[in-house]
Amino acid sequence: MSQKITTFLWFDHQAEQAVALYLSVFRDGRVTDVKRYSEAGPGEAGSVMLVEFELFGQRYRALNGGPVFTFNEAVSLQVDCDDQAEVDRYWELLTADGGQPGQCGWLKDRFGLSWQIVPRRMLELLNDPDPERARRATTAMLDMTRLDLAALEAAADRKP
């Protein structure tokens, strides 16, 4: 079955550069098609209009649509990570060259797209059946930028 919903990303003029970054960061991806503007416009004839690509089998489209719209935190892409090393790798690569760290594992890449870099274990801690463990883990998370799994575990295990 083909994917019914595809994430569509609007860039000013940096779709190719953004896709190159995402393919280098996540490694399990590929460009599937590139479409160019024709004489009909609205972009310059021959310039890249749309880059279609996949990351981990998920399809995306990146449009060079001009400066009309910009990204904001209302939409983000969440990356579930197996361990702290994976969190650290993605965090470093996505905040490099002008990206910005945010609170609670959120960041913006240099193109302004918001990401959540989240260790899978954190979600288990935040939903712990013991409400006090979950509260302590949540309180620790709220004070973090890049999520620190060891610190979250320690906070959850801390005795009052």
C-alpha positions, 0 to 999 in steps of 0.5 A: 500500500502506498503512503496516503499522506506525505509531509510537504515542506515549503522552503524559500529557495533552499529545498535542495540544500535542506534535502541534502542535509536531511539525507546526510543526517539520517543516511537511510534516505534517497531523492526520488524525483526532482521537478523543475519550474517551466516557462509558466513559472512562477519560479525561474524556468529550469530552477528546482521547484520540488524535491521528492525524497524519502527518509526511513521509507517515509515520503516527503516533498520539499518545495522552493516556493519563495519567502511567502511562508516560513516554518514555526514550532506548531509543526515539528518532525519527531525522531525516536532515538534508541540511545543517548549516542543517537540523540547526541548525533542527530542533535549535533548535526541538526543544530550545526551551521545555524541551527538553534537548540530549544527546550525539551528536546526540540530544535530548529535546523538552519532552515527553520524546520523544528525537530524533536530528538527524543530517546524512546525510553523518555516516553516510558519514564514520562508515562511510568505507572508510578506517578511520582517517578513520572513527575520527577522525570517530567520535571527534569525534562522541562529543564533540559534543551538536549535530552539527557537520558541518564539524567532523566533516569536518575531524576525518576529514580531519585527518592524524596 
